[in-house]
């Protein structure tokens, strides 16, 4: 659920604009990155294994990057973001790669 606070609305609109402008911060993971998802997400081994089957929350992390990387490794992914445009990138990438993710728009 989104707040009616004008600052929250300004933030949401800003992220939506960045998606429209195809800003670097809104670039989804590439196919090559998905092939190396474990190395990208956990370069020094802090995850202590594979996230397959784990529930992962990508909080304020819409844009199709982290959700796709975790989903590529078999995690159950929920993405929460303020921007519907960012979440649409997540869903587009999930559909494109056959991943199942849950998207929630909230602040």
N, C-alpha and C positions, 0 to 999 in steps of 0.2 A: 504494500500500500504506500502511495506517495503522499508526502506532506504537502500542504498548501502554502508552506513557507516560501516567500519569494527567492530566498537564497538557494533553496533546494531546486526550485524551478529553473533558476539561472544555471545551476550546475547541470541539470538534466539537458537543457537546451544546448549548452556548450558541448557536451559529449555527443549529442545528436548531430551537431554541426561538424564535429571532427569526423564522424562516420561519413557524412555527405562529402567532405573534402578528401576522403581517403587518406587521412593523416596516418603517419607511421604507427601511432599508438593504437590504431584500429585495424591492424593487419592480422588476419587469422594465421594460424600455423600452416606452414606449407606441407606438401606431401612428404618432402624429404625430412622435415622436422618431425613429422608424425612417425616416421620410420626410426628416429632416434629419440623418441619421447622420454624414455627412462634416463638417458644421459643428459638431456636438456633439463628435465625437472629435478634430477637428483645427481648432479655431477660428482658429489663427494660421499654419496651413500647414506645420507641422513634418514631416508625413508625406510631403511632396514628391510629391504626386499621389494617385492612387486605389489603395486596397489590394486591388483585384480580383485574385484569383489568388495573393495572398501568403499565407504560412502565419503565422497569428497565434496566440500562446499567451496565454490569459487566465489568469494564474497567481494563485491565491487570489482569484478574481474571479467566483465563481458567483453566481447570482441572476437570470439572464436579461436583464441589462442590456447589458454590454459584448459578450458573445457575440453577441447579437442585432444590436447596432449594427454590429459588424464583418461579420457574416454578411449583413446587408442590403446591404453594399457589395461583396459577392462574395468576401470573404476566406475562406480555409480555416481554420476556427476549432477550436482545442482548448482546452477549459476544464479546469483542474485546481483542485480545491477540497477542503477537509477535510470539508465537509458534504454528505451525500447529499441532504438536503432542498434545499440551494441548487442542487445540480446538477440536481435534478428540475425546478426552475424553468427552468433553461437548456434542458433537453430539451423541456419543455412548450411553451416559447416557440418553439423551433426547429420543432417539429411544427406548431404553430399557424400559423406563417408560411411553412412549406415550406423551411426552412433545413436544411442538413446540417452538424451539428457533432459533435465528439467530446468526450465527458465522461469524466474520470478522477478517481476519488476517491483522494486521497493527502494526506499532511501534509508 
